[in-house]
Structures are given as C-alpha cells and as structure tokens.
Amino acid sequence: LAKTTQPISMDSYEGQEVNITCSHNNIATNDYITWYQQFPSQGPRFIIQGYKTKVTNEVASLFIPADRKSSTLSLPRVSLSDTAVYYCLVGSISGGYQKVTFGTGTKLQVIP
Amino acid sequence: SQTIHQWPATLVQPVGSPLSLECTVEGTSNPNLYWYRQAAGRGLQLLFYSVGIGQISSEVPQNLSASRPQDRQFILSSKKLLLSDSGFYLCAWSVGQGKETQYFGPGTRLLVL
C-alpha cells in the first residue's frame, strides 16, 4: 500500500484559500487519490477523488501532477466550519476491491 | 438511500470483559465492509475488512475478531478487553471495485477501564 505524508497541522484565516499537500511517492498505477474530512467524534466524510490532473466539485479542487507522487487539496474561501482533520488516502486494489490506508491527517484550524 | 448504523454509541467496559460492536448497512447489497479504530488524536487504523458473508481479512494482529453473519451486518468482538483497546471504532462500507468511496458510520466510543 502506498504510504502518504501530510503536514500535521495548518492554520488559516476565514475567507482564505487553503492548500493541503500530500506526498505519496510509492503510488501504484491503479491507485486513486481520495480526500476525506473528519470532525471530532464523527466518521470521515468523502470530499473529492482523482486519478490525475485536476478534479473540481462544489466543495474543493484536487490537483495531481503528471508523476502522481503528490496531490494538493484546495479549499476555496474557508469558513470556521471547515475546521477539521483532512485525510489523504491512496487506494490499492486487493481482492477486487479498494483497500485504503489512512494516515494521521492534517488538522486545519480556521481562525476568525 | 443508503444508511449505516453502529451501536452502541458509547461503551465503558472493564479490562478483561468481552466486547461486541455491531454495524449494519441498509439500502445496498453485497457491500465491502470495514472496521477501523482511531485512538485519541490519531489517524484511522484499518482492523478488518470483508468482501462477503463469512469472508474476513485482518489487517493487524490483536485480541479483536470480526464476523459477518449476514450480507449487511458486521460485528467486532473481543473475548477479553485490554486497556489499549480504548478508542473510537468506525464501521464503513463501499461497493464496486477500484475507485469506490467509503461511507462511514457514526462510530462507537469505547473506554476500557
């Protein structure tokens, strides 16, 4: 399984764009990159997923360079409610389904 | 729509006592099911996953076990709890292959004293 490395924590002011970068040097050809958000005492919630280049949805954008050894989650104009832990995952296919490994995540603190 | 339930929501158990946590999924068939544990301030650790009834794979050797008696039911058990078993236990499901998303339940907070 590809291992991921993220910053332990980040601070940002309200209204700013936040970029969280994840390193996954050993990513395999079939692996997808997925980001989750977790609030205290809740299960993680899917944010965005991609394979290469750029993916955008109503919540965030995901940038993946050509070598796919890293990815960047971009949150536009964060608010206080975006304070959470963000996990970068790289999924591998084993036995016909996706098995992913959660790292320690990045704790984002949005400051008013 | 699909929903995932876990119970109990919280549990306080003495060391050496047994454990049974239950997870059920509604609104989908033949899901992949997962058990994770999260220690305080830490990331999620995959404990078990299952691709079908009676098919369980263990990720980390420990005193916990898992069973899947029905298609949408996943049970986490222990015969004798340790202090180190305290944590937040999360059940998740997914369907399909490759890039499917995992959907998490509300979790069970276990405190072993």
Contacts between the chains, C-beta under 8 A, distances in Angstrom:
chain1	res1	chain2	res2	distance
A	30	B	98	7.2
A	32	B	98	7.1
A	32	B	99	4.2
A	34	B	99	7.8
A	34	B	101	7.0
A	41	B	88	7.3
A	41	B	107	7.0
A	41	B	109	7.1
A	42	B	106	6.9
A	42	B	107	7.0
A	43	B	90	5.0
A	43	B	92	7.1
A	43	B	104	2.8
A	43	B	105	5.7
A	43	B	106	6.3
A	43	B	107	5.4
A	44	B	44	7.1
A	44	B	90	7.7
A	44	B	102	7.9
A	44	B	104	5.3
A	45	B	104	7.3
A	46	B	101	4.7
A	46	B	102	7.4
A	46	B	103	7.3
A	49	B	99	6.1
A	49	B	101	6.7
A	51	B	99	7.4
A	87	B	43	6.9
A	87	B	44	7.4
A	91	B	99	7.0
A	93	B	97	6.6
A	93	B	98	6.2
A	95	B	51	6.0
A	95	B	57	7.6
A	96	B	51	6.8
A	96	B	97	5.4
A	97	B	32	4.7
A	97	B	49	8.0
A	97	B	51	5.7
A	97	B	94	7.1
A	97	B	96	7.6
A	97	B	97	5.6
A	97	B	100	7.5
A	98	B	32	7.7
A	98	B	94	6.6
A	98	B	97	7.0
A	98	B	98	6.3
A	98	B	99	6.8
A	98	B	100	5.7
A	98	B	102	7.9
A	99	B	46	7.4
A	99	B	49	6.3
A	100	B	46	7.8
A	100	B	102	7.0
A	101	B	46	6.8
A	102	B	36	7.3
A	102	B	43	4.9
A	102	B	44	3.8
A	102	B	45	7.5
A	102	B	46	7.3
A	103	B	43	5.5
A	104	B	42	6.6
A	104	B	43	4.1
A	105	B	43	5.5
